[in-house]
């Protein structure tokens, strides 16, 4: 056994049967990075509205953007559980905007290239993506189409050896500063809805691609988010990802990973919020004793901690199923629905127990509550996820 791994095992027992030594080493590395290179500076990033590129390059240098990718492109060839570790620890940072900037790049956008790209596409883009030299975005959502992917209206018409894209995309994370966009467009509008969509790679600076505006959000303030416009935007036909007309199924496939990591991120946030609140209520006094000595307060926190632990274990088990290649659409939908509602319940209670300070912009918990609100919307709204679970109640 590698001496470093042996020392790690001897120093601290593994907290879960799902994880191996490499997962726990990754957890420690991400947590150390968050403590030293994110938390001291991220308030400034909230003000400027984006995570600096040098920080993202540093994450690439540390291997965080290549967790699941082949070694030939600089990746580590780990599994879904490693992505969960990465997302959970970023969630624990208390800066949701930083977390989602990284996760959109590595777990939601560039996976389209890794999973469905041609050999030339992978060779061209993945090394820079893994290294953090180029940042990716996924452009599916539109003003009139969110969870209903089949309802997108952006079109890509074939003209010789090129596709010409026309349409608009909305709420695109990393949309302002991305170098590469994975764009969903209808390339065969006359075909069945599930066979009408293709995914195309569009590089920053391509004529006809314009950032219409940067969007001003309630939370995730350090995540740059954009509305995009495509006007006679011409890209080579070789920029199609996977099969022409196969975009819908590619999106559905990659949604599985996206929803698992969002659930993990949400549970990391919830755990961090409970830790902050425990520290607060055990020192804040009211009516002659600490808040934690009030039965209503400590029992509410105890119940929330229990629910968060249940959510974490659901995430871990689902990630393990996915890593084994087992169909877990039902469990993924449960993760997204349960964890992303629960994190909002946790934040509500934690703000309440912080009292007036919980409503102040200087308070960490205030920012976290704003950040958490979108979890039940983005990546598949709770109501959509529950319908997916309902379809699969009978095993």
Phi, psi and omega in degrees: 000138176307135185298322179297316179295319179297318179296320179297319180294318181292325184286327186206122180295148179295135186281352185207143178291347180284334191258146175255176183302320182295329176294317182288326174296320176298317180302314180296321181294315179295317181298320178296318178298316180299316183292326187259332188238359177243298187304320181291344189236347193289339175299323177293324179292327175300320181290320183277343173089013178196160176272129182301145182297327180295331177290318179293322176296322178296320177297323176295318179299326181279356177090007185290335183267359180240022187307317187255358190268158182299149181298330182296343178253008180099007183274174183255349178057040175272194190237188182300324179298327177292321176297322178296316177301312180301312182293319181296316181291324174295322176298322179293347180296339185078001178247092183297329180294322177293315181301312186286331175303312180291317185289324176299317180297308191269332189245349185236327182260300186293341176297335176298320179289316181297322185275327189232356181289154174286167178303314177298321179296315179298315181296326183284320191253323190296320179303317179289326177294313180297322182281352182078012178281331175233135183253138185252155175224154177247123185246089178245309186298142179230169178306328182244013182209112177246264178297335179276081185298324181298343183272007181294150184245345178303133185247149173229104181263142181279131174226096181064237182264027181218163168246141177248120186258133175223132178153194183219147176235146186230150176061042184271109178292140188067012189292331183284316191249005181297152174263341186212132181243132172263107193251130175268129180212153178278110180262346179219072186299341180276348181279171174305147186306320183287349181241015186259352189252137173238153173258131181232144176271127178233122181275150174304139180090356177296128179304135181097347173263125181223137169280105184297317178191152169278138185265141183260110188255160174294313181233192183048047188294333180270008173260113179289133186225138190223158162259131182247148175236136175242116182231104182053044183275111187260126176231150179299148177299335177293350180277359175293132177269121181071210182277141172299130183086359181261012186295323183298315181290328175295318179296315180298319179298313184285339174302328181300311179294318181303316184287327176295313184290328175293322175297318178295317178301316180298319179289327173297318178296315182298318179297316179296321180295319178294322177298314178300317184288323176300315178300321182290310186287342177274354177242332182284126181254146176206134179056040171088001179207168178291158178299328182292338177283353174277124185303319182299322182290308185291328178287325177295316179294323179297318179293318178296320178298322178295316180293321179295319177298320176297319178296317178300315181294327175295318177298312182299314182295319180295318178297322177296317177301314181297319180296334178275358182078020180270134178299120182226036179303320179300310182293322177299317179295323175296316178304309184297318181290309187290307186293324185278343167277318183299319181300327177287324174298318179298313182296321179300312181294320182293320174299316180302316184283344172278350180064216182301327180296331179292346181259001183267140180297338178284351184270134178300320185292332177295315178296318181297322179295321177293317180297321187290336188302327184284347184301325181278001180248302186289150178075011183120105182299152182307317183297322178293319180296320180293328175293322176296321177294317183300325179295341189239022181295325176274123181281000000 
